Amino acid sequence: MRLTRRSLLAATTAAAVLPTASAASAATRRRRTGFENLAADGYAQLSGRRIGVVTNPTGVTRDVRHIVDVMHADDRVDLIAVFGPEHGFRGTAQAGGSEGRYDDPATGLPVYDTYLKSGRPLADVFTTSGVDTVVFDIQDVGARFYTYIWTLYDCMEAARLAGKRFVVLDRPNPVTGRAALGPVLHKEFATFVGRQPISQAHGMTVVELARLFNGEFLAAPVELDTVLMSGWKRTAWFDDSGLPWVPPSPNMPTPETALVYSGTCLFEGTNLSEGRGTTRPFELLGAEGVDGRWAAAANGLGLPGVHFREAYFAPTFSKFQGKTIGGVQVHVHDRDAYDPVRTGIALLVTAKKTWSGFAWRPDNWIDKLTGSTRVRTMIDAGAGADEVVAGWEEELAAFRRVRREYLVYR
């Protein structure tokens, strides 16, 4: 390797990506993300390729260096483009926004916007960029309606159309990979918060999802390569990984947010606040006129692993901006026993029973989030949480059988 500024930076980068024996515990050395394994192998899977990376602020090493900065400084990688999803590559945009097309000030690399692009238009972006290999590295949170997994899906399909190779670098599912939970999307309700029939909490990693998409849902398979993690088990929570938590989006500030999100995000489909504009989004829920009866009713169900506290708060943006409202705070005290989807349904049921102002969003967004009309119509008909949950068990069992074929970790 010739001595250049990039090669000198690469020498320090390699040490930063993988801790030395004197600086890291044996447990940490056994745990590696997909990117860490890629780097440890000298980027062999990217050799001789023109690389573009689909990523956001979560694409970091253990010492919180962004993988784009790391690879750009390394002569072994021909990195020529970056592709930003919802919220953007550097994460400056709020929900429903992106950063557009620009040149990254830190690296000079062109950054292309993928948000709300799919099919041939997205394939054209890949073609315009000049890449021949698209690499994906984004931290997911385990819920069907978290849009990064559909960025993955759309980019895989677009790479297939453009004749590009696709490489997925794995990261932990922060809420474990133990089980698939909740209703399965019905195809007629497909949107960017759910392209294909998977369950509301999928219990998979992004590599496993990529394998599932390639095997079950793409019009034809893309040329897919994956880089697995080392040392990850299906029962592991994010804090077992030893990785830093970088908010994947502005309203996902902590792993605790991810823990409740696959259930309480359903409140986006109602006229209640889902806690956006507070320091505890998706843990705080409420509206004007809600009082302590809601928390009492929810606690009365005896749901496993969770308590509900009567809470009052004033969102700084989004629903009820600047107004003091009443509601509940979700307090998970046993995450192994906690079922986020069942809890979300129970909170919808008790909110409707205890607050006369309860209403669904006029566009029936709840149907897009849950994947069918069933949850909305059953709750409107007076069904309890257990009855609603029982309504999706058959389709969930069918999805679990398909899912099992694509799991790669124990």
Disulfide bonds with the S-S distance in Angstrom:
none
